[in-house]
Amino acid sequence: MGWLGLDDTDHLGGGCTTLAFHRLLEALPPGVQLIGDPCLVRLYPMAKGRTRGNAALSAELHVDMAQEAWFAWLDQYWSTTIEPLAGQWTPSTHAKRPQVPSDPGIVWFETKPNVSFYRKAVREEVSWKDAPKPDWSRGGEGNIGATAAVAWSNHATTWEGIAWRQESDDVRRLDEATLLELDRDDRLFACRDPRKGRGLLAPRGASPVLCGIRGTERQAVAEAMQTLLHAAGTERAIGQRVFSTNQGSGDHLSPPLQAIVEKTEIIQGGHVALHTDQGTWLAFAPSGTVRELASQLSHGDVVQGLGLQSDKPGREGLHLEALSHLSGPLRNLRRPTCPSCHKRMKSAGKEQGLRCPGCSHTDEDRWIGDAVVPTGWVQPPLDRRRHLAPDLSKGLPDAL
């Protein structure tokens, strides 16, 4: 028994690490069997060397063959099938982040490495020299993600069913009536964007993925995959598989930060910079209601934020993935009304209190206003959230 990991075979112009791993599992020699579901593990979203989605794959295998023969098979599969996927590179037409060439890595561990390496790799940059040493490995930078995927505890937060098609530039065809039906199953999530009325199951870029269905129950995901793939309006898939995942876990996040707003600034691009006593927090325009809430904050407001710290020049600070307004100064300040005639009172002069213009009733000098009602957590729209982002409508994950 042991654990196999793979990462970094794709690029923006094509390829797919999930399909590469699926084909590897399909090709396993006699005497080697998959135990349970393979794992799809998302890692540090800000990693500089990531290719597309920053997901690595792993699987537990039962190996009933001599180690020498097993390693020889891995060597052969690596050299003929995985290694040729290295060096693929496609520039981005919309993102400023530099793209890096694919650099596949594959690892084999006969003893599962400590989960601490996964926890580090999901929250910060890590290097290969810091990783646990596998019993067998080949490749380059992909070994980092592959090892982190193996080190994951396999405590599944969600499941994802993925189906693949032949690589094509044609628009993906998924049965619309079935998509609407799946959207009503509360065990599934991120099936449809209610703002735009479009499905979120099919990727929009160059990829052999036909669709991906996510859910909180494995059975619901497996059944939904069969329903969609057998629907009349769905194109033919060349393969499918259910993965256990850390998606929606929030494992990349540190506990919420609490801060006092000192200044709110609209910056280039329509983004909002919150200058707080805990540093700068950034709410980017695509984050929707997060950006809207941030733009309405004032000096003295008490807020909580979740996100990742960035030192990227011009974008330094906490990149908000969720924001909560807890309390703050009164809004819509105004003078009270007269208790006798209900007209709005006015200042009677410096240190002379208030006077009613209708009946001359007097009162102490004061303002009234609307108290801040705590917002609860506000998050970006579904199609703008990270794969790792938890659904905070159900409360903070235990890890936070």
N, C-alpha and C positions, 0 to 999 in steps of 0.2 A: 504494500500500500504506500502511496505517496501523493504528491501534489505537483501539478503541471501548471505553469503560467506562461502567458504570451502577451506581448504588447507592441504597439507602434508599427503596424504594417500598412497604415493608410495615409492618405494625404487629401487635400481639398479637391483634387481633380479625380479622385476615384479610390478604389480599394476599400476594404472594410475589415477591421480586426475581428469583429464578431463572426463574419463569414469565414475568415481564415481559420479561426479556432473551431468553428463548427465542422469545417472540412477535415481538420486535423482529428477531431474526435470521431468523425465518420470513418477515418482511415486507420484507426488503431488496429494493431496486429492481433491475431488470435492470442488469447491469454491475458489481454489487457481490457478491463471493463471500467466504464464510468460509474462512479458511486454518486447517487443523487443528481441534483441539478448542477450544471456548471455555474460559475459566478461571474457577474458583470460588475466591476468595481470602479466607480468614479474616483478620481484622485484630485490633487490640489488644482483648483480651477485656474490659478494664475501661473502655473508652471510655464517657464519660458520655452521649454523644448517640446511642448505638446504638439501633436499634429492636428487632429480634428476635435473629437469630443472628449479626449483625455480619459477614456475608459480602458481598463486592462481586464484580461480574462484569466480565470483559473478553474481548475477542476481537480477533484479527488479521484484517484484511479486505483483500482486493484490490479496489481501486476503479478501474474503467475508465469514468470519466465526469468531466466537468469539475468542478473544485472548487466552483464557484458552484452548479452543479446539485446536487451532493452535499450541500452545506451547506443548500440550500433544502429538500431532502428531510428532512434531520435536523430542521430547524426545524419543518416540518409535522408530523413524527411526534411530536416533543416536545410541541407545543401540543395535539395531538388525543388523544394516548394516554398520555404519561408525566406531563405537568404536572397533569392532573386527579387523579393519585394522591397529590398533596401534601396535608398537613394532616390525615391520618387518625390517630386516636389512640384507644387503648383502655387503660383502667387495668388493672394487674395484680391478680389476686385472691390471689397468693401471694408475690410478690417485693416487697421493700421499695424496690428501685431505682426512682426516678421514671421513668415512661415519657415519651417525647418524641414529638411528632407526626412523621409521615413527612415528609421533606424531600428529594425525589428530586434527583439530579444526574446528568448525562450529559456525557461529555467525548470529544473526538476529538484524537488526536495523530498527526501525520504522521512524527514521529521519536520512537521509544520513549524515555520519560524514564529517568533514571538509577535503578538499583535501590535506591540509598541512601534514596529517599523511601519505598519499600515497607518497607525494614528499620526505618525510624523509625516508620512507621504501624502496624507489627505489634507494637511494643514500648512505645509511649507515646502520649499525646494529641498530636495534630497539628492545625494549623489550615490553612484554605484559603490564607492569605497565605504560608504556608511551602511550599506545593506548587508543583511545576513548572507553568508556564502552558501550557494546551492551545491548539491551533490553533482550536478551536471548543468552546464549552461552554454549557450552560444549567442552571439550577436552583440549589440551595442547598447545604446541608451534605453531601448525597450526593456532591458533586464530590470531596470528600476521599477517600472510599473508592474511588470510581470511578478516580481518578488513581493511587491506591496499587495497585489491581488491575492497571492497565496497566503500572505500573512493576515489578511482580513479574517475576522472571527466567523464569518459566514452566518452571522446573526442577521437574517434577511429583514430589511425594512419593507421592501416591496419586491414584486416579481415583474419581469418584463418578458413578454413573448415577442420574438423577432422572426420575421419571415423575409426571405431574400428572393430577388428575381435576377434574371440575366441583366448584366449591365446594359443600360439603354438611356438615350436622351429623351425618350418619350415620357409624357406625363404619366405618373403612376395612376392606376385605376383601382379604386376601392369602392365597394358597393355603398352608395350613399344612404339607402334605407337602413342597412345594417349598422352603419356608423351612428345614425340617430338612435337606433335601438340600444347599442352599446353605451351610448352617452347617458342613458337612464339607469344604468347599473351603478349603484353607489360604491361597489367594490372596485370599480375601475376609476382611473382619474387621467386627466390631461388628454381626453379623447377629442374634445372639440373646444375651440375658442369661442365663448359666448359673445365676445365683442365683435368678431368678424364673421361668425357663422361658418367657419371652415374647420376641417378636421386637423388634428395635430399628430396623427399617427404616422404620416408619411413624411420623410425628410424632403427638403426642397433642393438640396445640393446633389452633386454627383456622388452617388453611392449605390451599391447593389441592394441596400435595404429597401424592401417593399413597404413594410410597416412595422411599428413597434407598439404593443399594447401593454400598458402598465396597470398594476393593481395591487391591492393590499392583501388579496387572497390568491394563492397559486391556482386553485381550481377555477376561479372566475377568469383568470388570465388564459388558462389553457382552453377553457370552453369558448371564450370570446374569440380566440385565434381560429379555432375550427369553424365557428359560425361565419366569421368574416372571410376566411379563405375559401369556403365552399359556397359563398354567395355568388349569384349570377353576375353581378357587376364588378367582381374582383378579378384581376388578371392572375395568371398562373404563377405560383411560387415554385422556386427550385429547392427550397428547404425551409425548415422552421425549427425553433427550439425555445424552451422556456429557461430563463436564467433567474437565479436568486441575485438580488442586487442590494447595494447600499444607497440607492437613489431615494431621496426624500428623508434621509437620516439626519441631515444637519451635522454630520461628523466633521465637516470642514470648518465649522464655526466655533468660536470661543463663546463663553457665556455673555449675555447682553451687557452692553456698556450703558451706564446712566450718565447724563451730562446736562449742563445748563447752557442754553443757547445765548451767545453773546451778540451774534450778528448773522443775518441772512443775506446771501449775495447770489444774484443770478449771473452765471458766467457764460462764456462763449459756448454755443451749442444748445442753450436753453437749460443747461444743467443747473442745479442749485447746490451751492456750497454753504454748509452750516458751520460757522465758526463757533466752537464750544469751548468750555473749560477743559475738555478732554481731547482737544485737537480738532482738525477739520474733518467733517463728514460730508460725503458727496452723494447726492441723489441725482442720478442720470435721467435725462429726458425719457428714454424708453421705459423707465420703471413706473410710469403711469401715476397711480395714486400715491406712491411713495414720494415722487417728485412734487405732486400737488400739495401733499401735507407739508413737506419741507418748506415750500414757498410761502406757506401761511404762518410759519412760526415767527415768534417775536423774541426780543431780548427778555431774558428771564424765564423763558419756557423750560420746563423740565421734560426731557425726552429719554427714551431708550432706543438703542440701535443694535442691529445685527449685521455683520458684514465682514469683509476681509480688508486688512490694512494693505495699502499699496505705497511703494516709494517711486512709482513711475513719474518721471519729470512732468510737471503740469497737472498731474492727477494724484498728488500725494494726499493720503488721508484714508479714512474708513469708507470703503465703497459699500454703500448701504444696500442690503438685501431685504431688510424689514425695518420699520420705524414705528414707534409708539409715542404718542403725546400724552404725558401723565398729568401735568398740571402747569399752571403759569398765571401771569397777570390777567385781570379781567379784560374781556373784549367789549367793544362797542361802548366805551365809557360815555356817560351822560349824567346830567343832574337828575335828582329824584323829582317826582311829581308832588305837588302840594296835597297833603292829606285832606284838605277842606274842599278845594275846587278842582283838583286834579290837573291843574296846569303845570307845565314844566317850570321849575324854579330856576332862578338865575343868581349869579353872584351879586351881592350888595356892595361890593368893593373890598379892597384889601383888608383882610382880617375882620370883616364885618359879616361873615357868614352868607347865607342864602336868603333871598326874599322872593315871595310869589308875586308875579306881575299882576295877578288878578285880585287877590284879597289881602296882600301885604303880610301874609303869614311868613314868619322867619324860622330858620333852622340852621344847624351847624353847617359849615362849609364841607361838603363831601361829594364824592362821585359814586355812582353805581354802575354796574356793568354785568355782562354775561360771564358766568364762571366757565372755565375750561372743563369740558366733558371728556374724560379719557377716551381715546380713540380705540384702544386695543391695538393689536399688531396690524399694520398695513403692509401688503406685499405687492410686488409687480404682478402684471397679468401672467397667466399660466405660460404663455409662449415666450415670456421674457425672464423666467426664473431659471436658475441653475438646476441641473439634474439633481444635485445634492440638496437643494432647498427643501426644508420641511414645510408641510401645510400647517401654518400656525393657527388656523381656525380651530384646530383640535388641541391647541396648547403647545407649550415648548416641549421638545423631545427630552427624555430623561437625562441625556448627556449634557443638556444645557441647564 
